[in-house]
Amino acid sequence: MVGDNMVCPVCNGKDVGKIGENQYFCWNCHVEFNTAAEVYMISEEGNLTKVSASGR
């Protein structure tokens, strides 16, 4: 799940960009996530709300 093989844990899309250290953004479903598979939705105000975490 790291590097060029990064996929979104929500939609499995490959249109993912790195936005910070261990932080990524999916252009398909518009969520942020990290390498721990914690997923965040972005509010209209720009706040992040955690929506899930993987137990892996």
C-alpha positions in Angstrom: 0.0 0.0 0.0 3.0 2.3 -0.2 4.5 4.2 -3.0 3.3 3.8 -6.6 1.0 1.0 -5.5 -1.0 3.1 -3.1 -4.8 2.4 -3.4 -7.7 4.0 -1.6 -9.0 1.8 1.3 -12.6 3.0 0.5 -13.0 2.6 -3.2 -9.8 0.8 -4.2 -9.1 3.5 -6.7 -5.5 4.2 -7.8 -6.0 8.0 -8.4 -4.3 8.8 -5.1 -2.0 11.6 -4.3 0.4 12.1 -1.4 -0.5 15.2 0.7 1.8 14.8 3.6 4.1 12.3 5.4 2.0 9.1 5.4 -1.1 11.0 4.3 -2.9 10.6 1.0 -6.0 11.9 -0.8 -8.2 9.9 -3.1 -9.5 11.9 -6.1 -12.2 9.2 -6.8 -14.1 9.3 -3.5 -12.6 12.6 -2.0 -11.3 11.2 1.3 -8.0 11.5 3.1 -6.4 8.5 4.6 -3.1 7.4 6.1 -0.8 4.4 6.1 -2.7 3.0 9.1 -5.8 2.9 6.9 -7.6 5.6 9.0 -10.0 7.3 6.7 -11.2 10.9 7.1 -14.0 12.9 5.3 -13.4 16.5 4.6 -16.2 18.9 5.6 -17.1 22.0 3.6 -15.2 24.1 6.2 -12.1 21.9 5.6 -12.2 20.0 8.9 -11.4 16.3 8.9 -13.7 13.8 10.5 -12.5 10.3 11.1 -14.9 7.8 9.6 -13.2 4.4 10.0 -10.0 2.6 10.9 -8.7 -0.7 9.8 -7.9 -3.4 12.4 -5.1 -4.8 10.2 
